Amino acid sequence: MSIEELYQKMAQSIIDGDSDASIELAKEAVQSGMDPLDAITKGFVVGVNQVGEAFSCGDAFLPELVMAGEAMKAAVSTLEPEMEKRGSHREMLGKVVLATVEGDIHEIGKSLVGTMLSASGFQVYDMGVDVAVTKLVAKAKEVNADIVAMSALLTTTMVKQREVIEALEQAGLRSGIKVMVGGAPVTREWVQKIGADGYSEDAIGAVGVAKSLMGKA
């Protein structure tokens, strides 16, 4: 199999959402001596981008996006030991602290955003759901975050997004951190009202917003 064919198979494993295939192809890349960074950028990421474009156009749906994200994660984790051995590091686009805000326990949308950000080259610290304002701000400070991304699916918990922004300001961190918000009730008007930097209705859009905020779009 030529290198180009291997890249195509890698991309296809992500499009198919086939984690078993992506792991086997990642192992094959290591055994053949391929640079693991090339496997990611020229193979697997191509598939992520294709699924993302299809989702944006309405030609792919949420389950396919989730499966593609999981297949990408599986491939990257298989390649990581080889990357460490070679001392090669994938370019990280930025550090993102991600959470569903306090009082809200909705997981799926937030987790999908985390998976797609990871697959696209961000270092993601997923804090889970029902995360207190103080914990979120402390984590952002601890890891020197570039972006804080918050999800809220209830109108009653949306106010916590504003409280996090206010807390970041009080801690003197706001000028160095971009804030992204999302969730079903979140609108552009709300984003402007609370002074957030970006918002998206879905996980693929969130990746685009995050890249744009980091000047990597």
VENKADA-V6006 format. One record per pair of residues at least 6 apart in sequence whose ideal C-beta (glycine too) atoms are under 8 Angstrom apart, sorted by the first residue. I is the first residue (numbers start at 0). GAP is how many residues later the second one is. If there is no record, write none. Layout:
# VENKADA-V6006
i:I gap:GAP
i:I gap:GAP
This chain:
# VENKADA-V6006
i:0 gap:8
i:2 gap:31
i:5 gap:19
i:5 gap:22
i:5 gap:23
i:5 gap:26
i:5 gap:28
i:5 gap:37
i:6 gap:32
i:6 gap:35
i:6 gap:36
i:6 gap:39
i:7 gap:35
i:8 gap:12
i:8 gap:16
i:8 gap:34
i:9 gap:12
i:9 gap:15
i:9 gap:16
i:9 gap:19
i:9 gap:29
i:9 gap:33
i:9 gap:34
i:9 gap:36
i:9 gap:37
i:9 gap:65
i:10 gap:32
i:10 gap:33
i:10 gap:35
i:10 gap:36
i:10 gap:39
i:11 gap:9
i:11 gap:35
i:12 gap:8
i:12 gap:9
i:12 gap:12
i:12 gap:31
i:12 gap:34
i:12 gap:58
i:12 gap:62
i:13 gap:8
i:13 gap:30
i:13 gap:32
i:13 gap:33
i:13 gap:34
i:13 gap:36
i:13 gap:37
i:13 gap:54
i:13 gap:57
i:13 gap:58
i:13 gap:61
i:14 gap:32
i:14 gap:35
i:14 gap:36
i:14 gap:53
i:15 gap:55
i:16 gap:47
i:16 gap:49
i:16 gap:50
i:16 gap:51
i:16 gap:53
i:16 gap:54
i:17 gap:49
i:17 gap:53
i:18 gap:48
i:18 gap:51
i:18 gap:52
i:18 gap:55
i:20 gap:50
i:21 gap:22
i:21 gap:49
i:21 gap:50
i:21 gap:52
i:21 gap:53
i:21 gap:56
i:22 gap:51
i:22 gap:52
i:22 gap:55
i:24 gap:14
i:24 gap:18
i:24 gap:50
i:25 gap:10
i:25 gap:13
i:25 gap:18
i:25 gap:48
i:25 gap:49
i:25 gap:52
i:25 gap:53
i:26 gap:51
i:28 gap:7
i:28 gap:10
i:28 gap:14
i:28 gap:50
i:29 gap:6
i:29 gap:48
i:29 gap:49
i:29 gap:52
i:34 gap:51
i:34 gap:53
i:35 gap:43
i:35 gap:44
i:35 gap:46
i:35 gap:47
i:35 gap:50
i:35 gap:52
i:36 gap:46
i:36 gap:51
i:36 gap:53
i:38 gap:36
i:38 gap:40
i:39 gap:35
i:39 gap:36
i:39 gap:39
i:39 gap:50
i:40 gap:49
i:43 gap:28
i:43 gap:31
i:43 gap:32
i:44 gap:27
i:44 gap:74
i:44 gap:75
i:44 gap:76
i:46 gap:21
i:46 gap:24
i:46 gap:25
i:47 gap:20
i:47 gap:21
i:47 gap:24
i:47 gap:68
i:47 gap:71
i:47 gap:72
i:50 gap:9
i:50 gap:13
i:50 gap:14
i:50 gap:17
i:51 gap:13
i:51 gap:64
i:51 gap:152
i:51 gap:155
i:53 gap:6
i:53 gap:10
i:54 gap:6
i:54 gap:9
i:54 gap:10
i:54 gap:147
i:54 gap:149
i:55 gap:148
i:55 gap:149
i:61 gap:50
i:64 gap:47
i:64 gap:51
i:64 gap:138
i:64 gap:139
i:65 gap:46
i:65 gap:49
i:67 gap:51
i:68 gap:43
i:68 gap:46
i:68 gap:47
i:68 gap:49
i:68 gap:50
i:68 gap:134
i:69 gap:45
i:71 gap:43
i:71 gap:46
i:71 gap:47
i:72 gap:42
i:72 gap:45
i:72 gap:46
i:75 gap:42
i:75 gap:43
i:82 gap:6
i:82 gap:7
i:89 gap:31
i:90 gap:30
i:91 gap:29
i:91 gap:30
i:91 gap:31
i:92 gap:27
i:92 gap:28
i:92 gap:29
i:92 gap:117
i:92 gap:118
i:92 gap:121
i:92 gap:123
i:93 gap:28
i:93 gap:29
i:93 gap:52
i:93 gap:53
i:93 gap:116
i:93 gap:119
i:93 gap:120
i:93 gap:122
i:94 gap:27
i:94 gap:28
i:94 gap:30
i:94 gap:48
i:94 gap:49
i:94 gap:50
i:94 gap:51
i:94 gap:52
i:95 gap:18
i:95 gap:21
i:95 gap:26
i:95 gap:27
i:95 gap:28
i:95 gap:29
i:95 gap:49
i:95 gap:50
i:95 gap:51
i:95 gap:52
i:95 gap:53
i:95 gap:114
i:96 gap:28
i:96 gap:30
i:96 gap:39
i:96 gap:42
i:96 gap:43
i:96 gap:46
i:96 gap:48
i:96 gap:50
i:96 gap:51
i:96 gap:52
i:97 gap:12
i:97 gap:15
i:97 gap:16
i:97 gap:19
i:97 gap:26
i:97 gap:27
i:97 gap:28
i:97 gap:29
i:97 gap:51
i:97 gap:52
i:97 gap:53
i:98 gap:11
i:98 gap:27
i:98 gap:28
i:98 gap:29
i:98 gap:30
i:98 gap:32
i:98 gap:37
i:98 gap:50
i:98 gap:51
i:98 gap:52
i:99 gap:6
i:99 gap:7
i:99 gap:10
i:99 gap:28
i:99 gap:29
i:99 gap:30
i:99 gap:31
i:99 gap:50
i:99 gap:51
i:99 gap:52
i:99 gap:53
i:100 gap:29
i:100 gap:30
i:100 gap:32
i:100 gap:35
i:100 gap:49
i:100 gap:50
i:100 gap:51
i:100 gap:56
i:100 gap:57
i:100 gap:59
i:100 gap:60
i:100 gap:63
i:101 gap:28
i:101 gap:29
i:101 gap:30
i:101 gap:31
i:101 gap:55
i:101 gap:58
i:102 gap:27
i:102 gap:51
i:102 gap:53
i:102 gap:54
i:102 gap:57
i:103 gap:25
i:103 gap:26
i:103 gap:47
i:103 gap:48
i:103 gap:49
i:103 gap:50
i:103 gap:53
i:103 gap:56
i:103 gap:79
i:104 gap:24
i:104 gap:25
i:105 gap:23
i:105 gap:45
i:105 gap:47
i:105 gap:48
i:105 gap:77
i:106 gap:21
i:106 gap:22
i:108 gap:42
i:108 gap:44
i:108 gap:73
i:108 gap:74
i:108 gap:94
i:109 gap:16
i:109 gap:19
i:109 gap:41
i:110 gap:15
i:111 gap:91
i:112 gap:36
i:112 gap:38
i:112 gap:69
i:112 gap:90
i:112 gap:93
i:113 gap:10
i:113 gap:12
i:114 gap:88
i:115 gap:87
i:115 gap:88
i:115 gap:90
i:115 gap:91
i:116 gap:7
i:116 gap:32
i:116 gap:89
i:116 gap:90
i:116 gap:93
i:117 gap:6
i:119 gap:87
i:119 gap:90
i:119 gap:91
i:121 gap:25
i:121 gap:88
i:124 gap:14
i:124 gap:18
i:124 gap:20
i:126 gap:8
i:126 gap:9
i:126 gap:12
i:132 gap:27
i:132 gap:30
i:132 gap:31
i:132 gap:34
i:133 gap:33
i:135 gap:12
i:135 gap:14
i:135 gap:28
i:135 gap:31
i:136 gap:27
i:136 gap:30
i:136 gap:31
i:136 gap:34
i:136 gap:36
i:138 gap:6
i:139 gap:8
i:139 gap:28
i:139 gap:33
i:139 gap:37
i:140 gap:30
i:140 gap:32
i:144 gap:32
i:145 gap:31
i:145 gap:32
i:145 gap:67
i:145 gap:68
i:146 gap:30
i:146 gap:31
i:146 gap:32
i:146 gap:33
i:146 gap:63
i:146 gap:66
i:146 gap:67
i:147 gap:16
i:147 gap:20
i:147 gap:29
i:147 gap:30
i:147 gap:31
i:147 gap:32
i:148 gap:30
i:148 gap:31
i:148 gap:32
i:148 gap:33
i:148 gap:57
i:148 gap:61
i:149 gap:10
i:149 gap:11
i:149 gap:14
i:149 gap:29
i:149 gap:30
i:149 gap:31
i:149 gap:32
i:150 gap:30
i:150 gap:31
i:150 gap:32
i:151 gap:6
i:151 gap:8
i:151 gap:9
i:151 gap:29
i:151 gap:30
i:151 gap:31
i:151 gap:33
i:151 gap:34
i:152 gap:30
i:152 gap:31
i:152 gap:32
i:153 gap:31
i:154 gap:30
i:157 gap:25
i:157 gap:27
i:157 gap:28
i:157 gap:32
i:160 gap:20
i:160 gap:25
i:160 gap:29
i:160 gap:33
i:160 gap:35
i:161 gap:31
i:161 gap:32
i:163 gap:15
i:164 gap:9
i:164 gap:14
i:164 gap:29
i:164 gap:30
i:164 gap:31
i:167 gap:6
i:167 gap:9
i:167 gap:11
i:177 gap:19
i:177 gap:20
i:177 gap:35
i:177 gap:36
i:178 gap:16
i:178 gap:17
i:178 gap:18
i:178 gap:19
i:179 gap:16
i:179 gap:17
i:179 gap:18
i:179 gap:19
i:179 gap:20
i:179 gap:26
i:179 gap:29
i:179 gap:30
i:179 gap:33
i:180 gap:9
i:180 gap:10
i:180 gap:13
i:180 gap:15
i:180 gap:17
i:180 gap:18
i:181 gap:17
i:181 gap:18
i:181 gap:19
i:181 gap:24
i:185 gap:13
i:187 gap:11
i:189 gap:9
i:190 gap:7
i:190 gap:8
i:196 gap:16
i:197 gap:11
i:197 gap:12
i:197 gap:14
i:197 gap:15
i:198 gap:10
i:199 gap:6
i:199 gap:8
i:199 gap:9
i:207 gap:9
i:210 gap:6
